[in-house]
Amino acid sequence: MNSLTSQAHYFIGVSIPKEIQERLSNWRKQNQPNLSFKTWVSEGDYHITLVFLGGTPEHQKTVLVKRLMEVAASHRSFDLQISSLQTFGKSESPRVVWLGVNDSSPLNRLQVDIARECKNLDFRLDERPYRPHITIAKQWKGEGAFPYESYRNEMIVPPHDTIFSVESFNLFQIHLHRKPRYEPIHKFQLQGKG
């Protein structure tokens, strides 16, 4: 086994509150028999990625944790609001089905600061524009088209539950062969709201 495959893989992200996780999981259980995706995200794994890191040596992770503590100390907690169901790829055969979040300057500033620290530590990051989202399912494999029009206006999360407070972010370790796959190993507390 070479060193790349033996390294643990990580990402930095925002956890989703348990009550919203439960609603997403219930929606998955109701719709999974009728919607053919290769992968469905399990309860406990719903999150919003801030930065994907990939394979990371231990010494690099140790320095990163210190830098992320500094980033967290310079940001205040904030509210996020979940928006509608959307897709990456063709709507009839999506690569990913996800819930968006409404535009948030505090979230965007936090993501930019975290990404800058990661780049300063020589992490190779995705250069595509940041699109915060909660992945629900991946890789449509149905015989026909994904019925996007039937689902895009569906209220997966009721309006009174769509807003939640982001008071921290996490460094997650990825475990491909277990559920939940994503283990929060370091929590970074944001400052209280201004």
N, C-alpha and C positions, 0 to 999 in steps of 0.2 A: 504494500500500500504506500503510495507516495505521500509527501507531506501535505499536498493540497487537499487530498481526499480525507486525510486524517484530522485536519483542523476542524474545530467546531465552527458552525455558521451562525451568524447573528444578524439582527436588524434592530433599529430603534423605532419605537412606536408608542401610540396612545392606546391604552386599554379602553374597552367599551364597558359601561356599567352593566352589572349582572342582570338587571331587569330588561335592558335592551337586548342583551345576549339571549335571554330566554325567549323574547318575542321573535327574534330572528331564527332561533332554533325551532320554535313552533311552526313558523312559516315554512321552513325547510322541510319539516316532517310532513306537513300537509301537502306540499307541492312536489316533493321528491319522486313520488310514484308516477307523476304525470310529466315530469321534465327530466330529460335524459342528459345529464352532465357527467363527465368523467370523474370530477371531484366536487364534493360539497364540503364547505367549511363547517367544522364541528363547533358546537357550543363550547365556549372557553377559548376559542381561537379567533373570534371576531376582534378586529383591531383596525387602527388607522396607521399605516406605515409612514414614518417620517423620513427615514433613510435606511436602505438595504445595504448591509456591509459585506455579506458573503463570508468566506473563510477568513478567520482572524487568528493570528498567533497570540498566545497568552500575554506576552510583553506589550503588544500593541493594544490589547483590550484593557490592560491595567492603566495605561496612560490615557486612553479614551475615557474611562470611567471618571478620572479626575477632571478632565476637560468638560465632560457633560455635567458634573456637579456645578462647575462655574457657570455654564450656560443656564442651568435651571435657576441658579441664584439671581440671574439677571432678567428673569421673566416672571410675570404675574400670571396667576390662574385666570381662566377665561371660559366663556360658554361656547359650545358648538351646537349647531342644529343640523340634524339629519335631513336630507332632502330625498329626492325620488330615486327609483330604480333606473339604472342605466347600464350600458354595455361598452366593452372594449371589443373592437373588431366589428364585423358585419352584424347587424341586429338580428338577421335570420340564422346566423351560426356564430354566436359570440365566443370569443376567447375567455371573457370574464363577464359575469353579471355582478353588479355591485350597487351599493347605496352610496350616493354622494353626500357631502356635507356642504352647507351653505358657505359662501365665501367668508373667510375669517382672517383679518389682518393679523391678530395675535398668533394664530396657527401658522400662517405663512412666515412671519418673522422668526418664530421658534424654529421652523424647518430650515430656514436659510442659515441661521446661526449654528445649528447642529451640523448641517452639511459643510459649512465652512471649516468647522473644527475637524471634521472627518477628513476633508481634503488636505488640511494642514498636516494630518498624520498619515498621509499617503494612501488613504483608501480610494479605490477607483469607484466612483459613484455614477449612477445613471444620469445621463445628461439631458434626458427629456424633461419638459416642463412638469413641475410637481402638480399632481391631481389627487388631492386627498379623497379617500374612499374606503368603504368597508366591503371587502370581497365576500360574496355569498356562494358563488359556484364558478367552476372553471371548465372550459372546453366542452361546448355543446356537441353531443354525439347522437342526437335524435335523427330519425330517418327523414322527417320533414323539417320545416323551418321552426326556429324558436318563436313562440307566439308573443313577441315583444309587446305588440299593441294591447294585448289582453292584460299584461302585467305592469306596464309602465306607470299607470296611475293608481295602482293598488296601494292601499295604506298598510304597508308591512308593519310600520311602527305608528301607533295612533298619535295624532297631533300633540296631545298633552305629554307624551313621552319623548318627543323628538329633540328636546333641548337637554343637554347635560353639561356639567361642569368638568373642565379639564384642570385637574390640580397637580398632575404629575405626568411623567412619561417614563418609559422603561427601556432597558436593554433586554432584548429577548434572545434566547438561544433556541435554535431550530432543531427539533428531533423528528426526522422524517418517518420513523417507524413506530410512532406511538401517538396516542390521542389523549389530551390535546398535544398538538405538535409544538406549540410555541410556549416556552417557559420564561416568565419574567425573572431575570436573575439579578437585576439592579433597578431600583426605583429612584427616580430623580424628582424631588418635590419642588414644585414651583412656589413662588412667593404668594402670599394672600392677595386677594383682589384689591385693586386701588380704590 
